[in-house]
Amino acid sequence: MPKLLFSLIFSALLITAPLTFAASDDERAQAAAETRQGLLKVVVSYFGPILGMVRQQLPYDGDVVKNNAEQIATLLPMIPHVFQRDTSAFDLDTEALDSIWEDYEDFSEKAAASAQAASNLAAATADGQGAVMKAFGALGGSCKACHDNYREQN
Ligand code: HEC
């Protein structure tokens, strides 16, 4: 084998080996949990300002409600993707319950229903604050519907 080719292959292995082999199963499972929590943190970063308005801690701004609700509607369908890998066999720092992988289909449906509630909230901004309040209540209920079954209560 020509020397150059050999050294090219060797360096390629050196570069890719850590990516493929470095993480243990435990580390990969913990990383999955952190990705999931990160997604929910982003969701709540859009949810928080709307909650503040509903609680009258922030001035009402229909454009912000609409934009944030649209972002939430985009993010929530990612929940089934990031929870796809069953990590119930691992001892992780997580509030995710094993029941997620016992009824992954129902879990996924709850994510879809919540995304729909977020779209409804975005649409409700066209009908004024009363409609927004009602649609926000429904969105909050849809978060809770999933948490009640699939997130550890604290
Ligand atoms: C389909 C299920 C599902 C839906 C819908 C859902 N969540 Fe969650 N949420 C979870 C699970 C499971 C966890 C626990 C994740 C973990 O700890 O690994 C979680 C965790 C969280 C956390 C804590 C994140 C952290 O670790 O800091 C917040 C905040 C949160 N959710 C807010 C919301 C809000 C707000 C909504 C609605 C707009 C919502 N969730 C909708 C399943 C859901």
Residues whose N, C-alpha, C, O or C-beta is under 5 A from the ligand:
A	BS01	HEC	A33 R36 Q37 L40 K41 V44 F47 I79 T94 E95 A96 F107 K110 A111 S114 L139 S142 C143 C146 H147 Y150 R151
